[in-house]
Amino acid sequence: MGINIVATGSYIPEQKLKNDDFRRFIDTNDEWIRTRTGITERPMAGWEPTWYMGAKASQQAIERAGIDPKDIGLIIASTVTSDFLTPSVSAVIQRETGAVNAAAFDLNAACSGFVYALDTARRFLETGCGKYILICATEALSRFVDFEDRTTCILFGDGAAAAIVEKSDKLFSSYIASDGRGAHYLCARSLNVAPEVKVESDFNDGFTDKPLHKLYQDGKEVYKFAVGALPKAFEGAAAGSGITAEDIDWFIPHQANVRIIETASKKLGVPMDKFIITLDHFGNTSSASIPLALNEAIEKGKVKRGQKLALIGFGAGLTYGGAIIEY
């Protein structure tokens, strides 16, 4: 059993942070950022909460799908930047969209979140949970970025994208995985649990030296992981499906860094012109990056019905995964 993406939607904050804007508070410039990351600007959430961006993207996807929100049986929200410890972002999106018959939960697989959500949605559709599932990835990473760390603050942007999916006999093959041994390479502590616990104690979680409420990234380790995870995720999704890289019309990877994508394209033997790239104007929006790129490619007419897509995520956890779908 496969799935069909009925429609997509997005919400992009109006406020933009351009590369040269960083010169006001850190030692950097446009050329330094652009040549190392491929990013020129990124949207920044101002007053918009995470749930609001997700609700707006979801409402657009529902409107484009032309469905009654009461027919949505499940809402999966992917985020690492929830506005609340509880309730879930998905519950607030349910309220805002009028999907009164839907169950709702949040999923946190960081930058792999949309792929994880697609895999989860297919399993729920197979067992029965209503006619449609709403997947929404919404992120406000600017609220957790350390703007004194020039190696990380330049990377991240904010935004949301959503998709309405239904059961289908279309091609769908997915693979999800994680390696928790690298969890401390990319993290953000939310609570200072048991601050009296000593680092050398049996309760050391590996994060005690990381900043509280700020995003931390070991760039070298994350890069090494990412350039291997991207091709591995595709190969895992393709295994047993008979699909090869040559069969794919478009690769839509997590938009982390153009150098990661370029290295992975060489490993896969796929030219860069088969990759959808949006990080130049969106930056790294974590789990929202893949659906934002997908939505934009659909709007611009690049992605067309009947084409085969490879959606590939990798990020904190460390998580990774791939989904090969027919659009």
URGI-V59982 format. One record per residue. N is the residue number from 0. RES is the residue in one small letter. SS is DSSP state (alpha for helix, beta for strand, coil for the rest). OMEGA is omega in degrees with one decimal (none if undefined). Layout:
N/RES/SS/OMEGA, N/RES/SS/OMEGA
This chain:
0/m/coil/178.1, 1/g/beta/176.0, 2/i/beta/175.6, 3/n/beta/172.3, 4/i/beta/-175.6, 5/v/beta/-178.7, 6/a/beta/177.4, 7/t/beta/176.7, 8/g/beta/-178.9, 9/s/beta/171.3, 10/y/beta/179.5, 11/i/coil/176.3, 12/p/coil/-178.9, 13/e/coil/-177.4, 14/q/coil/179.9, 15/k/beta/174.4, 16/l/beta/-179.6, 17/k/beta/-176.0, 18/n/alpha/-177.2, 19/d/alpha/177.1, 20/d/alpha/-178.9, 21/f/alpha/-178.8, 22/r/alpha/-179.3, 23/r/alpha/-174.4, 24/f/coil/173.7, 25/i/coil/-179.0, 26/d/coil/178.7, 27/t/coil/177.2, 28/n/coil/-175.7, 29/d/alpha/-177.3, 30/e/alpha/-178.9, 31/w/alpha/-177.6, 32/i/alpha/-174.1, 33/r/alpha/-177.0, 34/t/alpha/-178.3, 35/r/alpha/-174.9, 36/t/alpha/-173.6, 37/g/coil/-176.9, 38/i/coil/175.0, 39/t/coil/176.8, 40/e/beta/178.3, 41/r/beta/177.4, 42/p/beta/-179.4, 43/m/coil/176.3, 44/a/coil/175.9, 45/g/coil/178.7, 46/w/coil/-171.4, 47/e/coil/172.7, 48/p/coil/177.4, 49/t/alpha/-177.2, 50/w/alpha/-178.2, 51/y/alpha/178.7, 52/m/alpha/178.5, 53/g/alpha/179.9, 54/a/alpha/179.7, 55/k/alpha/177.9, 56/a/alpha/-179.1, 57/s/alpha/178.5, 58/q/alpha/178.1, 59/q/alpha/179.2, 60/a/alpha/178.9, 61/i/alpha/180.0, 62/e/alpha/180.0, 63/r/alpha/179.1, 64/a/alpha/-179.3, 65/g/coil/-177.4, 66/i/coil/172.6, 67/d/coil/-179.0, 68/p/alpha/177.3, 69/k/alpha/178.4, 70/d/alpha/176.9, 71/i/beta/-176.2, 72/g/beta/-176.6, 73/l/beta/172.9, 74/i/beta/175.4, 75/i/beta/176.7, 76/a/beta/177.6, 77/s/beta/179.8, 78/t/coil/169.4, 79/v/coil/-175.3, 80/t/coil/179.9, 81/s/coil/177.4, 82/d/coil/-173.3, 83/f/coil/165.2, 84/l/coil/170.9, 85/t/coil/10.3, 86/p/coil/177.0, 87/s/coil/173.8, 88/v/alpha/-178.9, 89/s/alpha/179.7, 90/a/alpha/178.6, 91/v/alpha/175.7, 92/i/alpha/176.1, 93/q/alpha/178.9, 94/r/alpha/-174.5, 95/e/alpha/-177.3, 96/t/alpha/-178.3, 97/g/coil/178.4, 98/a/coil/-167.6, 99/v/coil/-177.9, 100/n/coil/-174.5, 101/a/coil/162.0, 102/a/beta/-176.0, 103/a/beta/173.0, 104/f/beta/176.8, 105/d/beta/179.5, 106/l/beta/179.4, 107/n/coil/172.0, 108/a/coil/178.7, 109/a/alpha/-172.7, 110/c/alpha/175.6, 111/s/alpha/-169.0, 112/g/alpha/-177.7, 113/f/alpha/177.1, 114/v/alpha/176.0, 115/y/alpha/-178.6, 116/a/alpha/176.1, 117/l/alpha/178.8, 118/d/alpha/179.2, 119/t/alpha/-179.2, 120/a/alpha/179.6, 121/r/alpha/-179.4, 122/r/alpha/177.8, 123/f/alpha/178.7, 124/l/alpha/-179.9, 125/e/alpha/-177.3, 126/t/alpha/176.4, 127/g/coil/177.9, 128/c/coil/-176.2, 129/g/coil/-174.8, 130/k/coil/-175.6, 131/y/beta/170.1, 132/i/beta/175.0, 133/l/beta/174.2, 134/i/beta/179.0, 135/c/beta/174.1, 136/a/beta/-175.1, 137/t/beta/-171.8, 138/e/beta/173.8, 139/a/beta/-173.6, 140/l/alpha/-177.8, 141/s/alpha/-179.1, 142/r/alpha/-179.3, 143/f/coil/-179.1, 144/v/coil/175.1, 145/d/coil/-175.5, 146/f/coil/170.5, 147/e/coil/179.3, 148/d/coil/-172.8, 149/r/coil/-179.6, 150/t/coil/-179.2, 151/t/coil/-172.6, 152/c/coil/-179.1, 153/i/coil/-169.4, 154/l/coil/-161.0, 155/f/beta/177.2, 156/g/coil/-176.9, 157/d/beta/176.8, 158/g/beta/-178.2, 159/a/beta/174.6, 160/a/beta/-175.6, 161/a/beta/177.8, 162/a/beta/171.0, 163/i/beta/-179.3, 164/v/beta/178.9, 165/e/beta/177.8, 166/k/beta/-176.2, 167/s/beta/172.8, 168/d/coil/177.4, 169/k/coil/177.4, 170/l/coil/171.6, 171/f/beta/176.7, 172/s/beta/-174.9, 173/s/beta/-180.0, 174/y/beta/177.2, 175/i/beta/-176.3, 176/a/beta/176.4, 177/s/beta/176.5, 178/d/coil/-176.6, 179/g/alpha/178.1, 180/r/alpha/179.2, 181/g/alpha/-175.8, 182/a/alpha/-175.8, 183/h/alpha/178.9, 184/y/alpha/-179.2, 185/l/beta/-170.9, 186/c/beta/173.3, 187/a/coil/178.8, 188/r/beta/179.9, 189/s/coil/-177.6, 190/l/coil/176.8, 191/n/coil/-175.4, 192/v/coil/176.4, 193/a/coil/-175.8, 194/p/coil/-179.2, 195/e/coil/-179.5, 196/v/coil/-179.2, 197/k/coil/-179.1, 198/v/coil/-175.6, 199/e/coil/-176.9, 200/s/coil/178.2, 201/d/coil/-177.4, 202/f/coil/178.1, 203/n/coil/-176.4, 204/d/coil/-179.4, 205/g/coil/-177.6, 206/f/coil/-172.8, 207/t/coil/179.7, 208/d/coil/-178.0, 209/k/coil/-177.6, 210/p/coil/179.8, 211/l/beta/177.4, 212/h/coil/177.3, 213/k/coil/-179.4, 214/l/coil/177.3, 215/y/beta/177.6, 216/q/beta/169.7, 217/d/coil/-170.6, 218/g/alpha/-177.3, 219/k/alpha/-178.8, 220/e/alpha/179.4, 221/v/alpha/177.8, 222/y/alpha/179.6, 223/k/alpha/178.3, 224/f/alpha/-172.2, 225/a/alpha/-176.8, 226/v/alpha/174.7, 227/g/alpha/-176.7, 228/a/alpha/-177.0, 229/l/alpha/177.4, 230/p/alpha/179.5, 231/k/alpha/179.5, 232/a/alpha/177.9, 233/f/alpha/-179.4, 234/e/alpha/177.7, 235/g/alpha/179.4, 236/a/alpha/-177.3, 237/a/alpha/-176.0, 238/a/coil/177.0, 239/g/coil/-178.1, 240/s/coil/-177.4, 241/g/coil/-179.1, 242/i/coil/174.4, 243/t/coil/180.0, 244/a/alpha/-179.4, 245/e/alpha/-178.9, 246/d/alpha/-174.5, 247/i/coil/177.0, 248/d/coil/-179.5, 249/w/beta/168.1, 250/f/beta/178.0, 251/i/beta/-177.3, 252/p/beta/168.4, 253/h/coil/-174.5, 254/q/coil/-176.9, 255/a/coil/-173.9, 256/n/coil/-176.2, 257/v/alpha/179.0, 258/r/alpha/176.8, 259/i/alpha/-178.3, 260/i/alpha/179.2, 261/e/alpha/178.9, 262/t/alpha/179.7, 263/a/alpha/179.6, 264/s/alpha/177.5, 265/k/alpha/179.4, 266/k/alpha/179.8, 267/l/alpha/-176.0, 268/g/coil/-177.8, 269/v/coil/179.2, 270/p/coil/-177.9, 271/m/alpha/-178.6, 272/d/alpha/173.5, 273/k/alpha/178.1, 274/f/beta/172.8, 275/i/coil/-177.7, 276/i/coil/177.1, 277/t/coil/-174.6, 278/l/alpha/178.8, 279/d/alpha/-178.4, 280/h/alpha/176.0, 281/f/alpha/-171.7, 282/g/coil/178.1, 283/n/beta/180.0, 284/t/coil/177.7, 285/s/coil/-172.8, 286/s/coil/179.1, 287/a/alpha/-171.2, 288/s/alpha/-179.3, 289/i/alpha/179.8, 290/p/alpha/174.2, 291/l/alpha/178.7, 292/a/alpha/178.5, 293/l/alpha/-178.4, 294/n/alpha/-179.7, 295/e/alpha/179.5, 296/a/alpha/175.8, 297/i/alpha/-179.0, 298/e/alpha/-178.5, 299/k/coil/177.7, 300/g/coil/176.1, 301/k/coil/178.4, 302/v/coil/-177.5, 303/k/coil/179.0, 304/r/coil/179.6, 305/g/coil/179.7, 306/q/coil/177.7, 307/k/beta/-176.8, 308/l/beta/172.5, 309/a/beta/178.3, 310/l/beta/-171.8, 311/i/beta/180.0, 312/g/beta/176.3, 313/f/beta/-178.7, 314/g/beta/-173.5, 315/a/coil/179.7, 316/g/coil/-8.0, 317/l/coil/-178.7, 318/t/beta/172.1, 319/y/beta/-179.3, 320/g/beta/179.9, 321/g/beta/174.7, 322/a/beta/175.8, 323/i/beta/-174.1, 324/i/beta/167.1, 325/e/beta/-178.5, 326/y/coil/none
